[in-house]
Amino acid sequence: FASNSLCQRTGYILELVKDLGVDVPGGVIEYFKGRVKTWTKLVPTLPSKGKGIKEWKLIDNLGTERILGWAYG
């Protein structure tokens, strides 16, 4: 089984791509949101500097532009 922190990271990224119009199956994001427990970093090996995403209890220490760079060309 996946850890809660992995579910938080995956759910956050899925929500970002869903906002771009990618079809994410119903219930998937809700499942991941149900696994949110404590604050964690998007990239565990990077410093804890970045935007805090309260909904996911996640510190985005990579940045949306770098996560979705492929979508922006």
CHARMM internal coordinates of N, CA and C (Angstrom, degrees):
IC EDIT
DIST 1 N 1 CA 1.4533
DIST 1 CA 1 C 1.5225
ANGL 1 N 1 CA 1 C 110.01
DIST 1 C 2 N 1.3101
ANGL 1 CA 1 C 2 N 116.21
DIHE 1 N 1 CA 1 C 2 N 148.29
DIST 2 N 2 CA 1.4572
ANGL 1 C 2 N 2 CA 121.79
DIHE 1 CA 1 C 2 N 2 CA -179.47
DIST 2 CA 2 C 1.5231
ANGL 2 N 2 CA 2 C 110.48
DIHE 1 C 2 N 2 CA 2 C -78.10
DIST 2 C 3 N 1.3182
ANGL 2 CA 2 C 3 N 114.91
DIHE 2 N 2 CA 2 C 3 N 149.61
DIST 3 N 3 CA 1.4600
ANGL 2 C 3 N 3 CA 119.86
DIHE 2 CA 2 C 3 N 3 CA 177.98
DIST 3 CA 3 C 1.5289
ANGL 3 N 3 CA 3 C 109.74
DIHE 2 C 3 N 3 CA 3 C -72.85
DIST 3 C 4 N 1.3232
ANGL 3 CA 3 C 4 N 115.40
DIHE 3 N 3 CA 3 C 4 N 160.40
DIST 4 N 4 CA 1.4640
ANGL 3 C 4 N 4 CA 119.86
DIHE 3 CA 3 C 4 N 4 CA 177.56
DIST 4 CA 4 C 1.5217
ANGL 4 N 4 CA 4 C 110.81
DIHE 3 C 4 N 4 CA 4 C -60.26
DIST 4 C 5 N 1.3360
ANGL 4 CA 4 C 5 N 117.28
DIHE 4 N 4 CA 4 C 5 N -41.62
DIST 5 N 5 CA 1.4618
ANGL 4 C 5 N 5 CA 119.77
DIHE 4 CA 4 C 5 N 5 CA -178.39
DIST 5 CA 5 C 1.5315
ANGL 5 N 5 CA 5 C 111.33
DIHE 4 C 5 N 5 CA 5 C -64.34
DIST 5 C 6 N 1.3221
ANGL 5 CA 5 C 6 N 117.49
DIHE 5 N 5 CA 5 C 6 N -37.17
DIST 6 N 6 CA 1.4621
ANGL 5 C 6 N 6 CA 119.97
DIHE 5 CA 5 C 6 N 6 CA 176.72
DIST 6 CA 6 C 1.5254
ANGL 6 N 6 CA 6 C 110.27
DIHE 5 C 6 N 6 CA 6 C -65.03
DIST 6 C 7 N 1.3155
ANGL 6 CA 6 C 7 N 117.17
DIHE 6 N 6 CA 6 C 7 N -39.29
DIST 7 N 7 CA 1.4662
ANGL 6 C 7 N 7 CA 121.21
DIHE 6 CA 6 C 7 N 7 CA 177.11
DIST 7 CA 7 C 1.5236
ANGL 7 N 7 CA 7 C 111.10
DIHE 6 C 7 N 7 CA 7 C -63.98
DIST 7 C 8 N 1.3347
ANGL 7 CA 7 C 8 N 117.48
DIHE 7 N 7 CA 7 C 8 N -39.20
DIST 8 N 8 CA 1.4610
ANGL 7 C 8 N 8 CA 120.98
DIHE 7 CA 7 C 8 N 8 CA 177.48
DIST 8 CA 8 C 1.5226
ANGL 8 N 8 CA 8 C 110.22
DIHE 7 C 8 N 8 CA 8 C -62.11
DIST 8 C 9 N 1.3161
ANGL 8 CA 8 C 9 N 116.78
DIHE 8 N 8 CA 8 C 9 N -47.57
DIST 9 N 9 CA 1.4648
ANGL 8 C 9 N 9 CA 121.15
DIHE 8 CA 8 C 9 N 9 CA -178.68
DIST 9 CA 9 C 1.5261
ANGL 9 N 9 CA 9 C 110.81
DIHE 8 C 9 N 9 CA 9 C -62.57
DIST 9 C 10 N 1.3062
ANGL 9 CA 9 C 10 N 116.00
DIHE 9 N 9 CA 9 C 10 N -46.51
DIST 10 N 10 CA 1.4647
ANGL 9 C 10 N 10 CA 120.97
DIHE 9 CA 9 C 10 N 10 CA -178.85
DIST 10 CA 10 C 1.5243
ANGL 10 N 10 CA 10 C 111.17
DIHE 9 C 10 N 10 CA 10 C -63.98
DIST 10 C 11 N 1.3183
ANGL 10 CA 10 C 11 N 116.94
DIHE 10 N 10 CA 10 C 11 N -44.99
DIST 11 N 11 CA 1.4573
ANGL 10 C 11 N 11 CA 121.12
DIHE 10 CA 10 C 11 N 11 CA 179.66
DIST 11 CA 11 C 1.5123
ANGL 11 N 11 CA 11 C 112.72
DIHE 10 C 11 N 11 CA 11 C -61.92
DIST 11 C 12 N 1.3287
ANGL 11 CA 11 C 12 N 116.01
DIHE 11 N 11 CA 11 C 12 N -42.19
DIST 12 N 12 CA 1.4672
ANGL 11 C 12 N 12 CA 121.00
DIHE 11 CA 11 C 12 N 12 CA 178.87
DIST 12 CA 12 C 1.5260
ANGL 12 N 12 CA 12 C 110.23
DIHE 11 C 12 N 12 CA 12 C -60.77
DIST 12 C 13 N 1.3208
ANGL 12 CA 12 C 13 N 117.04
DIHE 12 N 12 CA 12 C 13 N -47.53
DIST 13 N 13 CA 1.4624
ANGL 12 C 13 N 13 CA 120.31
DIHE 12 CA 12 C 13 N 13 CA -178.93
DIST 13 CA 13 C 1.5272
ANGL 13 N 13 CA 13 C 110.89
DIHE 12 C 13 N 13 CA 13 C -67.04
DIST 13 C 14 N 1.3175
ANGL 13 CA 13 C 14 N 117.48
DIHE 13 N 13 CA 13 C 14 N -39.88
DIST 14 N 14 CA 1.4719
ANGL 13 C 14 N 14 CA 119.76
DIHE 13 CA 13 C 14 N 14 CA 176.45
DIST 14 CA 14 C 1.5213
ANGL 14 N 14 CA 14 C 111.43
DIHE 13 C 14 N 14 CA 14 C -61.25
DIST 14 C 15 N 1.3314
ANGL 14 CA 14 C 15 N 116.64
DIHE 14 N 14 CA 14 C 15 N -38.48
DIST 15 N 15 CA 1.4598
ANGL 14 C 15 N 15 CA 119.84
DIHE 14 CA 14 C 15 N 15 CA 178.53
DIST 15 CA 15 C 1.5281
ANGL 15 N 15 CA 15 C 110.71
DIHE 14 C 15 N 15 CA 15 C -65.84
DIST 15 C 16 N 1.3271
ANGL 15 CA 15 C 16 N 117.37
DIHE 15 N 15 CA 15 C 16 N -37.60
DIST 16 N 16 CA 1.4641
ANGL 15 C 16 N 16 CA 120.70
DIHE 15 CA 15 C 16 N 16 CA 177.20
DIST 16 CA 16 C 1.5275
ANGL 16 N 16 CA 16 C 111.08
DIHE 15 C 16 N 16 CA 16 C -62.83
DIST 16 C 17 N 1.3300
ANGL 16 CA 16 C 17 N 117.18
DIHE 16 N 16 CA 16 C 17 N -45.84
DIST 17 N 17 CA 1.4672
ANGL 16 C 17 N 17 CA 118.77
DIHE 16 CA 16 C 17 N 17 CA -179.14
DIST 17 CA 17 C 1.5265
ANGL 17 N 17 CA 17 C 111.46
DIHE 16 C 17 N 17 CA 17 C -71.84
DIST 17 C 18 N 1.3228
ANGL 17 CA 17 C 18 N 117.47
DIHE 17 N 17 CA 17 C 18 N -30.43
DIST 18 N 18 CA 1.4684
ANGL 17 C 18 N 18 CA 120.26
DIHE 17 CA 17 C 18 N 18 CA 175.39
DIST 18 CA 18 C 1.5260
ANGL 18 N 18 CA 18 C 109.91
DIHE 17 C 18 N 18 CA 18 C -62.40
DIST 18 C 19 N 1.3332
ANGL 18 CA 18 C 19 N 116.55
DIHE 18 N 18 CA 18 C 19 N -39.31
DIST 19 N 19 CA 1.4639
ANGL 18 C 19 N 19 CA 120.95
DIHE 18 CA 18 C 19 N 19 CA 178.03
DIST 19 CA 19 C 1.5261
ANGL 19 N 19 CA 19 C 111.93
DIHE 18 C 19 N 19 CA 19 C -64.33
DIST 19 C 20 N 1.3331
ANGL 19 CA 19 C 20 N 116.99
DIHE 19 N 19 CA 19 C 20 N -20.31
DIST 20 N 20 CA 1.4678
ANGL 19 C 20 N 20 CA 121.45
DIHE 19 CA 19 C 20 N 20 CA 176.19
DIST 20 CA 20 C 1.5250
ANGL 20 N 20 CA 20 C 112.10
DIHE 19 C 20 N 20 CA 20 C -85.87
DIST 20 C 21 N 1.3332
ANGL 20 CA 20 C 21 N 116.70
DIHE 20 N 20 CA 20 C 21 N -5.12
DIST 21 N 21 CA 1.4519
ANGL 20 C 21 N 21 CA 120.41
DIHE 20 CA 20 C 21 N 21 CA 178.45
DIST 21 CA 21 C 1.5160
ANGL 21 N 21 CA 21 C 115.00
DIHE 20 C 21 N 21 CA 21 C 106.11
DIST 21 C 22 N 1.3249
ANGL 21 CA 21 C 22 N 117.14
DIHE 21 N 21 CA 21 C 22 N 3.31
DIST 22 N 22 CA 1.4636
ANGL 21 C 22 N 22 CA 120.28
DIHE 21 CA 21 C 22 N 22 CA 177.67
DIST 22 CA 22 C 1.5249
ANGL 22 N 22 CA 22 C 108.50
DIHE 21 C 22 N 22 CA 22 C -74.13
DIST 22 C 23 N 1.3198
ANGL 22 CA 22 C 23 N 116.29
DIHE 22 N 22 CA 22 C 23 N 135.88
DIST 23 N 23 CA 1.4641
ANGL 22 C 23 N 23 CA 121.03
DIHE 22 CA 22 C 23 N 23 CA -179.34
DIST 23 CA 23 C 1.5287
ANGL 23 N 23 CA 23 C 109.97
DIHE 22 C 23 N 23 CA 23 C -77.25
DIST 23 C 24 N 1.3226
ANGL 23 CA 23 C 24 N 115.44
DIHE 23 N 23 CA 23 C 24 N 115.13
DIST 24 N 24 CA 1.4633
ANGL 23 C 24 N 24 CA 121.76
DIHE 23 CA 23 C 24 N 24 CA 176.24
DIST 24 CA 24 C 1.5299
ANGL 24 N 24 CA 24 C 106.63
DIHE 23 C 24 N 24 CA 24 C -109.48
DIST 24 C 25 N 1.3317
ANGL 24 CA 24 C 25 N 117.90
DIHE 24 N 24 CA 24 C 25 N 124.08
DIST 25 N 25 CA 1.4695
ANGL 24 C 25 N 25 CA 120.78
DIHE 24 CA 24 C 25 N 25 CA -177.17
DIST 25 CA 25 C 1.5252
ANGL 25 N 25 CA 25 C 112.85
DIHE 24 C 25 N 25 CA 25 C -53.20
DIST 25 C 26 N 1.3267
ANGL 25 CA 25 C 26 N 115.75
DIHE 25 N 25 CA 25 C 26 N 141.23
DIST 26 N 26 CA 1.4537
ANGL 25 C 26 N 26 CA 121.47
DIHE 25 CA 25 C 26 N 26 CA 179.96
DIST 26 CA 26 C 1.5192
ANGL 26 N 26 CA 26 C 112.12
DIHE 25 C 26 N 26 CA 26 C -56.98
DIST 26 C 27 N 1.2964
ANGL 26 CA 26 C 27 N 115.07
DIHE 26 N 26 CA 26 C 27 N 139.67
DIST 27 N 27 CA 1.4541
ANGL 26 C 27 N 27 CA 120.79
DIHE 26 CA 26 C 27 N 27 CA 177.34
DIST 27 CA 27 C 1.5144
ANGL 27 N 27 CA 27 C 115.10
DIHE 26 C 27 N 27 CA 27 C 89.99
DIST 27 C 28 N 1.3257
ANGL 27 CA 27 C 28 N 117.74
DIHE 27 N 27 CA 27 C 28 N -17.79
DIST 28 N 28 CA 1.4626
ANGL 27 C 28 N 28 CA 120.12
DIHE 27 CA 27 C 28 N 28 CA -177.08
DIST 28 CA 28 C 1.5240
ANGL 28 N 28 CA 28 C 110.91
DIHE 27 C 28 N 28 CA 28 C -67.19
DIST 28 C 29 N 1.3253
ANGL 28 CA 28 C 29 N 116.43
DIHE 28 N 28 CA 28 C 29 N -51.51
DIST 29 N 29 CA 1.4644
ANGL 28 C 29 N 29 CA 119.79
DIHE 28 CA 28 C 29 N 29 CA -179.37
DIST 29 CA 29 C 1.5251
ANGL 29 N 29 CA 29 C 110.26
DIHE 28 C 29 N 29 CA 29 C -63.91
DIST 29 C 30 N 1.3205
ANGL 29 CA 29 C 30 N 116.98
DIHE 29 N 29 CA 29 C 30 N -38.69
DIST 30 N 30 CA 1.4634
ANGL 29 C 30 N 30 CA 120.52
DIHE 29 CA 29 C 30 N 30 CA 179.19
DIST 30 CA 30 C 1.5294
ANGL 30 N 30 CA 30 C 110.94
DIHE 29 C 30 N 30 CA 30 C -63.18
DIST 30 C 31 N 1.3301
ANGL 30 CA 30 C 31 N 116.89
DIHE 30 N 30 CA 30 C 31 N -38.10
DIST 31 N 31 CA 1.4637
ANGL 30 C 31 N 31 CA 120.35
DIHE 30 CA 30 C 31 N 31 CA 176.88
DIST 31 CA 31 C 1.5255
ANGL 31 N 31 CA 31 C 110.15
DIHE 30 C 31 N 31 CA 31 C -60.82
DIST 31 C 32 N 1.3347
ANGL 31 CA 31 C 32 N 115.72
DIHE 31 N 31 CA 31 C 32 N -47.74
DIST 32 N 32 CA 1.4594
ANGL 31 C 32 N 32 CA 119.52
DIHE 31 CA 31 C 32 N 32 CA -179.26
DIST 32 CA 32 C 1.5262
ANGL 32 N 32 CA 32 C 111.25
DIHE 31 C 32 N 32 CA 32 C -64.17
DIST 32 C 33 N 1.3346
ANGL 32 CA 32 C 33 N 117.22
DIHE 32 N 32 CA 32 C 33 N -37.92
DIST 33 N 33 CA 1.4686
ANGL 32 C 33 N 33 CA 119.61
DIHE 32 CA 32 C 33 N 33 CA 177.69
DIST 33 CA 33 C 1.5228
ANGL 33 N 33 CA 33 C 111.03
DIHE 32 C 33 N 33 CA 33 C -62.49
DIST 33 C 34 N 1.3031
ANGL 33 CA 33 C 34 N 117.17
DIHE 33 N 33 CA 33 C 34 N -31.97
DIST 34 N 34 CA 1.4540
ANGL 33 C 34 N 34 CA 121.23
DIHE 33 CA 33 C 34 N 34 CA 177.70
DIST 34 CA 34 C 1.5183
ANGL 34 N 34 CA 34 C 113.37
DIHE 33 C 34 N 34 CA 34 C -68.42
DIST 34 C 35 N 1.3172
ANGL 34 CA 34 C 35 N 117.12
DIHE 34 N 34 CA 34 C 35 N -14.23
DIST 35 N 35 CA 1.4610
ANGL 34 C 35 N 35 CA 122.05
DIHE 34 CA 34 C 35 N 35 CA -179.85
DIST 35 CA 35 C 1.5255
ANGL 35 N 35 CA 35 C 112.43
DIHE 34 C 35 N 35 CA 35 C -96.49
DIST 35 C 36 N 1.3366
ANGL 35 CA 35 C 36 N 117.40
DIHE 35 N 35 CA 35 C 36 N 0.04
DIST 36 N 36 CA 1.4676
ANGL 35 C 36 N 36 CA 121.39
DIHE 35 CA 35 C 36 N 36 CA 179.87
DIST 36 CA 36 C 1.5210
ANGL 36 N 36 CA 36 C 108.97
DIHE 35 C 36 N 36 CA 36 C -71.73
DIST 36 C 37 N 1.3196
ANGL 36 CA 36 C 37 N 116.74
DIHE 36 N 36 CA 36 C 37 N 122.03
DIST 37 N 37 CA 1.4668
ANGL 36 C 37 N 37 CA 121.18
DIHE 36 CA 36 C 37 N 37 CA -178.46
DIST 37 CA 37 C 1.5261
ANGL 37 N 37 CA 37 C 112.17
DIHE 36 C 37 N 37 CA 37 C -124.99
DIST 37 C 38 N 1.3177
ANGL 37 CA 37 C 38 N 117.02
DIHE 37 N 37 CA 37 C 38 N -59.98
DIST 38 N 38 CA 1.4632
ANGL 37 C 38 N 38 CA 121.67
DIHE 37 CA 37 C 38 N 38 CA -177.14
DIST 38 CA 38 C 1.5206
ANGL 38 N 38 CA 38 C 109.41
DIHE 37 C 38 N 38 CA 38 C -129.69
DIST 38 C 39 N 1.3198
ANGL 38 CA 38 C 39 N 115.29
DIHE 38 N 38 CA 38 C 39 N 164.86
DIST 39 N 39 CA 1.4585
ANGL 38 C 39 N 39 CA 120.56
DIHE 38 CA 38 C 39 N 39 CA 179.71
DIST 39 CA 39 C 1.5254
ANGL 39 N 39 CA 39 C 110.36
DIHE 38 C 39 N 39 CA 39 C -65.82
DIST 39 C 40 N 1.3421
ANGL 39 CA 39 C 40 N 115.15
DIHE 39 N 39 CA 39 C 40 N 141.96
DIST 40 N 40 CA 1.4596
ANGL 39 C 40 N 40 CA 121.78
DIHE 39 CA 39 C 40 N 40 CA 177.48
DIST 40 CA 40 C 1.5241
ANGL 40 N 40 CA 40 C 108.85
DIHE 39 C 40 N 40 CA 40 C -147.34
DIST 40 C 41 N 1.3130
ANGL 40 CA 40 C 41 N 115.90
DIHE 40 N 40 CA 40 C 41 N 165.16
DIST 41 N 41 CA 1.4630
ANGL 40 C 41 N 41 CA 121.30
DIHE 40 CA 40 C 41 N 41 CA 178.16
DIST 41 CA 41 C 1.5243
ANGL 41 N 41 CA 41 C 109.56
DIHE 40 C 41 N 41 CA 41 C -95.98
DIST 41 C 42 N 1.3212
ANGL 41 CA 41 C 42 N 115.79
DIHE 41 N 41 CA 41 C 42 N 146.75
DIST 42 N 42 CA 1.4580
ANGL 41 C 42 N 42 CA 119.99
DIHE 41 CA 41 C 42 N 42 CA 176.77
DIST 42 CA 42 C 1.5272
ANGL 42 N 42 CA 42 C 109.99
DIHE 41 C 42 N 42 CA 42 C -61.73
DIST 42 C 43 N 1.3297
ANGL 42 CA 42 C 43 N 116.00
DIHE 42 N 42 CA 42 C 43 N -47.72
DIST 43 N 43 CA 1.4654
ANGL 42 C 43 N 43 CA 121.18
DIHE 42 CA 42 C 43 N 43 CA 176.91
DIST 43 CA 43 C 1.5218
ANGL 43 N 43 CA 43 C 107.25
DIHE 42 C 43 N 43 CA 43 C -113.96
DIST 43 C 44 N 1.3202
ANGL 43 CA 43 C 44 N 117.59
DIHE 43 N 43 CA 43 C 44 N 105.24
DIST 44 N 44 CA 1.4640
ANGL 43 C 44 N 44 CA 121.37
DIHE 43 CA 43 C 44 N 44 CA -173.45
DIST 44 CA 44 C 1.5244
ANGL 44 N 44 CA 44 C 114.95
DIHE 43 C 44 N 44 CA 44 C -57.30
DIST 44 C 45 N 1.3292
ANGL 44 CA 44 C 45 N 117.73
DIHE 44 N 44 CA 44 C 45 N -29.27
DIST 45 N 45 CA 1.4647
ANGL 44 C 45 N 45 CA 120.44
DIHE 44 CA 44 C 45 N 45 CA -175.99
DIST 45 CA 45 C 1.5240
ANGL 45 N 45 CA 45 C 114.05
DIHE 44 C 45 N 45 CA 45 C -87.58
DIST 45 C 46 N 1.3241
ANGL 45 CA 45 C 46 N 117.99
DIHE 45 N 45 CA 45 C 46 N -6.23
DIST 46 N 46 CA 1.4641
ANGL 45 C 46 N 46 CA 121.49
DIHE 45 CA 45 C 46 N 46 CA 178.09
DIST 46 CA 46 C 1.5231
ANGL 46 N 46 CA 46 C 109.95
DIHE 45 C 46 N 46 CA 46 C -94.32
DIST 46 C 47 N 1.3490
ANGL 46 CA 46 C 47 N 116.70
DIHE 46 N 46 CA 46 C 47 N 159.03
DIST 47 N 47 CA 1.4731
ANGL 46 C 47 N 47 CA 119.84
DIHE 46 CA 46 C 47 N 47 CA 178.09
DIST 47 CA 47 C 1.5299
ANGL 47 N 47 CA 47 C 112.25
DIHE 46 C 47 N 47 CA 47 C -58.87
DIST 47 C 48 N 1.3193
ANGL 47 CA 47 C 48 N 115.29
DIHE 47 N 47 CA 47 C 48 N 161.07
DIST 48 N 48 CA 1.4744
ANGL 47 C 48 N 48 CA 121.85
DIHE 47 CA 47 C 48 N 48 CA -177.57
DIST 48 CA 48 C 1.5189
ANGL 48 N 48 CA 48 C 112.77
DIHE 47 C 48 N 48 CA 48 C -82.57
DIST 48 C 49 N 1.2972
ANGL 48 CA 48 C 49 N 118.06
DIHE 48 N 48 CA 48 C 49 N 30.05
DIST 49 N 49 CA 1.4627
ANGL 48 C 49 N 49 CA 122.13
DIHE 48 CA 48 C 49 N 49 CA 177.50
DIST 49 CA 49 C 1.5136
ANGL 49 N 49 CA 49 C 108.40
DIHE 48 C 49 N 49 CA 49 C -97.37
DIST 49 C 50 N 1.3134
ANGL 49 CA 49 C 50 N 115.72
DIHE 49 N 49 CA 49 C 50 N 133.26
DIST 50 N 50 CA 1.4558
ANGL 49 C 50 N 50 CA 119.89
DIHE 49 CA 49 C 50 N 50 CA 179.17
DIST 50 CA 50 C 1.5075
ANGL 50 N 50 CA 50 C 110.85
DIHE 49 C 50 N 50 CA 50 C 156.17
DIST 50 C 51 N 1.3069
ANGL 50 CA 50 C 51 N 115.18
DIHE 50 N 50 CA 50 C 51 N -171.27
DIST 51 N 51 CA 1.4616
ANGL 50 C 51 N 51 CA 122.07
DIHE 50 CA 50 C 51 N 51 CA -177.72
DIST 51 CA 51 C 1.5270
ANGL 51 N 51 CA 51 C 110.06
DIHE 50 C 51 N 51 CA 51 C -84.78
DIST 51 C 52 N 1.3194
ANGL 51 CA 51 C 52 N 116.38
DIHE 51 N 51 CA 51 C 52 N 128.63
DIST 52 N 52 CA 1.4600
ANGL 51 C 52 N 52 CA 121.30
DIHE 51 CA 51 C 52 N 52 CA 176.41
DIST 52 CA 52 C 1.5191
ANGL 52 N 52 CA 52 C 110.52
DIHE 51 C 52 N 52 CA 52 C -83.54
DIST 52 C 53 N 1.3110
ANGL 52 CA 52 C 53 N 116.89
DIHE 52 N 52 CA 52 C 53 N 123.97
DIST 53 N 53 CA 1.4581
ANGL 52 C 53 N 53 CA 122.71
DIHE 52 CA 52 C 53 N 53 CA 179.29
DIST 53 CA 53 C 1.5277
ANGL 53 N 53 CA 53 C 106.73
DIHE 52 C 53 N 53 CA 53 C -103.78
DIST 53 C 54 N 1.3338
ANGL 53 CA 53 C 54 N 116.35
DIHE 53 N 53 CA 53 C 54 N 98.28
DIST 54 N 54 CA 1.4668
ANGL 53 C 54 N 54 CA 121.16
DIHE 53 CA 53 C 54 N 54 CA -173.68
DIST 54 CA 54 C 1.5219
ANGL 54 N 54 CA 54 C 112.94
DIHE 53 C 54 N 54 CA 54 C -58.74
DIST 54 C 55 N 1.3155
ANGL 54 CA 54 C 55 N 116.36
DIHE 54 N 54 CA 54 C 55 N -42.82
DIST 55 N 55 CA 1.4630
ANGL 54 C 55 N 55 CA 121.91
DIHE 54 CA 54 C 55 N 55 CA -177.53
DIST 55 CA 55 C 1.5342
ANGL 55 N 55 CA 55 C 112.06
DIHE 54 C 55 N 55 CA 55 C -56.26
DIST 55 C 56 N 1.3301
ANGL 55 CA 55 C 56 N 115.59
DIHE 55 N 55 CA 55 C 56 N -33.87
DIST 56 N 56 CA 1.4618
ANGL 55 C 56 N 56 CA 121.28
DIHE 55 CA 55 C 56 N 56 CA -177.94
DIST 56 CA 56 C 1.5231
ANGL 56 N 56 CA 56 C 112.59
DIHE 55 C 56 N 56 CA 56 C -106.42
DIST 56 C 57 N 1.3285
ANGL 56 CA 56 C 57 N 117.50
DIHE 56 N 56 CA 56 C 57 N -2.61
DIST 57 N 57 CA 1.4705
ANGL 56 C 57 N 57 CA 121.83
DIHE 56 CA 56 C 57 N 57 CA -173.85
DIST 57 CA 57 C 1.5266
ANGL 57 N 57 CA 57 C 109.08
DIHE 56 C 57 N 57 CA 57 C 47.79
DIST 57 C 58 N 1.3268
ANGL 57 CA 57 C 58 N 113.83
DIHE 57 N 57 CA 57 C 58 N 52.58
DIST 58 N 58 CA 1.4556
ANGL 57 C 58 N 58 CA 121.29
DIHE 57 CA 57 C 58 N 58 CA -173.01
DIST 58 CA 58 C 1.5182
ANGL 58 N 58 CA 58 C 109.88
DIHE 57 C 58 N 58 CA 58 C -131.95
DIST 58 C 59 N 1.3100
ANGL 58 CA 58 C 59 N 117.23
DIHE 58 N 58 CA 58 C 59 N 136.37
DIST 59 N 59 CA 1.4572
ANGL 58 C 59 N 59 CA 121.67
DIHE 58 CA 58 C 59 N 59 CA 172.99
DIST 59 CA 59 C 1.5227
ANGL 59 N 59 CA 59 C 106.77
DIHE 58 C 59 N 59 CA 59 C -96.63
DIST 59 C 60 N 1.3315
ANGL 59 CA 59 C 60 N 115.70
DIHE 59 N 59 CA 59 C 60 N 111.99
DIST 60 N 60 CA 1.4620
ANGL 59 C 60 N 60 CA 120.56
DIHE 59 CA 59 C 60 N 60 CA 177.91
DIST 60 CA 60 C 1.5203
ANGL 60 N 60 CA 60 C 107.16
DIHE 59 C 60 N 60 CA 60 C -80.25
DIST 60 C 61 N 1.3135
ANGL 60 CA 60 C 61 N 116.30
DIHE 60 N 60 CA 60 C 61 N 90.17
DIST 61 N 61 CA 1.4581
ANGL 60 C 61 N 61 CA 121.75
DIHE 60 CA 60 C 61 N 61 CA -177.77
DIST 61 CA 61 C 1.5267
ANGL 61 N 61 CA 61 C 111.81
DIHE 60 C 61 N 61 CA 61 C -95.81
DIST 61 C 62 N 1.3202
ANGL 61 CA 61 C 62 N 116.61
DIHE 61 N 61 CA 61 C 62 N 16.59
DIST 62 N 62 CA 1.4598
ANGL 61 C 62 N 62 CA 121.80
DIHE 61 CA 61 C 62 N 62 CA 176.63
DIST 62 CA 62 C 1.5258
ANGL 62 N 62 CA 62 C 110.83
DIHE 61 C 62 N 62 CA 62 C -114.68
DIST 62 C 63 N 1.3201
ANGL 62 CA 62 C 63 N 117.44
DIHE 62 N 62 CA 62 C 63 N -42.15
DIST 63 N 63 CA 1.4615
ANGL 62 C 63 N 63 CA 121.68
DIHE 62 CA 62 C 63 N 63 CA 179.46
DIST 63 CA 63 C 1.5174
ANGL 63 N 63 CA 63 C 111.97
DIHE 62 C 63 N 63 CA 63 C 102.72
DIST 63 C 64 N 1.3190
ANGL 63 CA 63 C 64 N 114.93
DIHE 63 N 63 CA 63 C 64 N 136.98
DIST 64 N 64 CA 1.4620
ANGL 63 C 64 N 64 CA 121.17
DIHE 63 CA 63 C 64 N 64 CA -177.77
DIST 64 CA 64 C 1.5273
ANGL 64 N 64 CA 64 C 111.92
DIHE 63 C 64 N 64 CA 64 C -57.98
DIST 64 C 65 N 1.3253
ANGL 64 CA 64 C 65 N 116.85
DIHE 64 N 64 CA 64 C 65 N -38.50
DIST 65 N 65 CA 1.4618
ANGL 64 C 65 N 65 CA 120.23
DIHE 64 CA 64 C 65 N 65 CA -178.20
DIST 65 CA 65 C 1.5230
ANGL 65 N 65 CA 65 C 111.40
DIHE 64 C 65 N 65 CA 65 C -62.41
DIST 65 C 66 N 1.3229
ANGL 65 CA 65 C 66 N 116.60
DIHE 65 N 65 CA 65 C 66 N -38.87
DIST 66 N 66 CA 1.4689
ANGL 65 C 66 N 66 CA 119.82
DIHE 65 CA 65 C 66 N 66 CA 179.78
DIST 66 CA 66 C 1.5275
ANGL 66 N 66 CA 66 C 111.00
DIHE 65 C 66 N 66 CA 66 C -75.89
DIST 66 C 67 N 1.3220
ANGL 66 CA 66 C 67 N 116.91
DIHE 66 N 66 CA 66 C 67 N -34.43
DIST 67 N 67 CA 1.4649
ANGL 66 C 67 N 67 CA 120.17
DIHE 66 CA 66 C 67 N 67 CA 179.22
DIST 67 CA 67 C 1.5235
ANGL 67 N 67 CA 67 C 110.15
DIHE 66 C 67 N 67 CA 67 C -66.85
DIST 67 C 68 N 1.3308
ANGL 67 CA 67 C 68 N 115.82
DIHE 67 N 67 CA 67 C 68 N -44.28
DIST 68 N 68 CA 1.4649
ANGL 67 C 68 N 68 CA 121.38
DIHE 67 CA 67 C 68 N 68 CA -174.23
DIST 68 CA 68 C 1.5207
ANGL 68 N 68 CA 68 C 113.07
DIHE 67 C 68 N 68 CA 68 C -104.97
DIST 68 C 69 N 1.3153
ANGL 68 CA 68 C 69 N 117.50
DIHE 68 N 68 CA 68 C 69 N 21.34
DIST 69 N 69 CA 1.4580
ANGL 68 C 69 N 69 CA 121.46
DIHE 68 CA 68 C 69 N 69 CA -178.20
DIST 69 CA 69 C 1.5169
ANGL 69 N 69 CA 69 C 113.30
DIHE 68 C 69 N 69 CA 69 C -53.00
DIST 69 C 70 N 1.3244
ANGL 69 CA 69 C 70 N 116.71
DIHE 69 N 69 CA 69 C 70 N -37.23
DIST 70 N 70 CA 1.4648
ANGL 69 C 70 N 70 CA 121.87
DIHE 69 CA 69 C 70 N 70 CA 179.57
DIST 70 CA 70 C 1.5226
ANGL 70 N 70 CA 70 C 111.50
DIHE 69 C 70 N 70 CA 70 C -61.38
DIST 70 C 71 N 1.3391
ANGL 70 CA 70 C 71 N 117.13
DIHE 70 N 70 CA 70 C 71 N -29.71
DIST 71 N 71 CA 1.4661
ANGL 70 C 71 N 71 CA 121.14
DIHE 70 CA 70 C 71 N 71 CA -176.71
DIST 71 CA 71 C 1.5231
ANGL 71 N 71 CA 71 C 112.10
DIHE 70 C 71 N 71 CA 71 C -80.13
DIST 71 C 72 N 1.3272
ANGL 71 CA 71 C 72 N 115.66
DIHE 71 N 71 CA 71 C 72 N -23.37
DIST 72 N 72 CA 1.4573
ANGL 71 C 72 N 72 CA 119.98
DIHE 71 CA 71 C 72 N 72 CA -177.31
DIST 72 CA 72 C 1.5262
ANGL 72 N 72 CA 72 C 112.26
DIHE 71 C 72 N 72 CA 72 C -93.51
DIST 72 C 73 N 1.3092
ANGL 72 CA 72 C 73 N 116.43
DIHE 72 N 72 CA 72 C 73 N -5.88
DIST 73 N 73 CA 1.4547
ANGL 72 C 73 N 73 CA 121.55
DIHE 72 CA 72 C 73 N 73 CA 177.20
DIST 73 CA 73 C 1.4612
ANGL 73 N 73 CA 73 C 111.73
DIHE 72 C 73 N 73 CA 73 C 77.81
END
COOR INIT
IC SEED 1 N 1 CA 1 C
IC BUILD
